[in-house]
Amino acid sequence: MHIDIDKDVCIGAGQCALTAPDVFTQDDDGYSALLPGREDGSGSPLVREAARACPVSAITVSETVS
């Protein structure tokens, strides 16, 4: 799984961090960030829900192709 956060779109609502706190956090400026070591979602079932919860659709989740 690949998670992309568009920092130009993110408004810092924090819905991702509330929905999937094991994958997302907020940086010092309040914008969405991935926790270290969680860049691939770490199998969290809530990653896609967190992307859907983003009010400005700043998070994109896609399957990695091997």
FIVOMAR-191176 format. One record per residue (C-alpha): x, y, z; residue number from 1. Coordinates in nm, 3 decimals, decimal comma. Example, Ala and Ser with C-alpha at 12.3 -4.5 7.8 and 13.67 -1.06 7.14 Angstrom:
REM residues 2
X:1,230&Y:-0,450&Z:0,780&resi:1
X:1,367&Y:-0,106&Z:0,714&resi:2
This chain:
REM residues 66
X:0,000&Y:0,000&Z:0,000&resi:1
X:0,123&Y:0,351&Z:-0,082&resi:2
X:-0,005&Y:0,656&Z:0,105&resi:3
X:0,040&Y:1,003&Z:-0,038&resi:4
X:-0,043&Y:1,325&Z:0,148&resi:5
X:-0,075&Y:1,636&Z:-0,069&resi:6
X:0,074&Y:1,900&Z:0,161&resi:7
X:-0,050&Y:2,177&Z:-0,070&resi:8
X:-0,410&Y:2,064&Z:-0,016&resi:9
X:-0,400&Y:1,959&Z:0,352&resi:10
X:-0,571&Y:2,207&Z:0,587&resi:11
X:-0,475&Y:2,034&Z:0,911&resi:12
X:-0,823&Y:1,918&Z:1,007&resi:13
X:-0,671&Y:1,612&Z:1,180&resi:14
X:-0,940&Y:1,365&Z:1,076&resi:15
X:-0,677&Y:1,122&Z:0,951&resi:16
X:-0,494&Y:1,120&Z:1,285&resi:17
X:-0,823&Y:1,074&Z:1,470&resi:18
X:-0,933&Y:0,789&Z:1,242&resi:19
X:-0,603&Y:0,599&Z:1,213&resi:20
X:-0,373&Y:0,721&Z:1,493&resi:21
X:-0,143&Y:0,422&Z:1,443&resi:22
X:-0,049&Y:0,554&Z:1,095&resi:23
X:-0,112&Y:0,930&Z:1,086&resi:24
X:-0,006&Y:1,220&Z:1,304&resi:25
X:0,015&Y:1,595&Z:1,265&resi:26
X:0,345&Y:1,776&Z:1,215&resi:27
X:0,459&Y:2,081&Z:1,411&resi:28
X:0,251&Y:2,304&Z:1,184&resi:29
X:-0,063&Y:2,092&Z:1,235&resi:30
X:-0,061&Y:1,927&Z:0,893&resi:31
X:-0,102&Y:1,557&Z:0,825&resi:32
X:0,206&Y:1,337&Z:0,838&resi:33
X:0,280&Y:0,967&Z:0,844&resi:34
X:0,432&Y:0,819&Z:1,156&resi:35
X:0,789&Y:0,692&Z:1,105&resi:36
X:0,786&Y:0,332&Z:0,990&resi:37
X:0,419&Y:0,350&Z:0,892&resi:38
X:0,466&Y:0,482&Z:0,539&resi:39
X:0,304&Y:0,168&Z:0,395&resi:40
X:0,006&Y:0,177&Z:0,632&resi:41
X:0,142&Y:-0,120&Z:0,826&resi:42
X:-0,166&Y:-0,324&Z:0,747&resi:43
X:-0,400&Y:-0,088&Z:0,932&resi:44
X:-0,760&Y:-0,147&Z:0,824&resi:45
X:-0,838&Y:0,220&Z:0,897&resi:46
X:-0,604&Y:0,382&Z:0,642&resi:47
X:-0,864&Y:0,398&Z:0,364&resi:48
X:-1,125&Y:0,525&Z:0,609&resi:49
X:-0,882&Y:0,797&Z:0,718&resi:50
X:-0,837&Y:0,901&Z:0,354&resi:51
X:-1,215&Y:0,916&Z:0,312&resi:52
X:-1,247&Y:1,122&Z:0,632&resi:53
X:-1,018&Y:1,395&Z:0,497&resi:54
X:-1,246&Y:1,693&Z:0,423&resi:55
X:-1,026&Y:1,814&Z:0,135&resi:56
X:-0,920&Y:1,474&Z:-0,009&resi:57
X:-0,551&Y:1,541&Z:0,058&resi:58
X:-0,476&Y:1,171&Z:0,118&resi:59
X:-0,448&Y:0,915&Z:-0,161&resi:60
X:-0,413&Y:0,545&Z:-0,090&resi:61
X:-0,309&Y:0,309&Z:-0,368&resi:62
X:-0,192&Y:-0,049&Z:-0,393&resi:63
X:0,176&Y:-0,099&Z:-0,462&resi:64
X:0,257&Y:-0,305&Z:-0,766&resi:65
X:0,543&Y:-0,549&Z:-0,724&resi:66
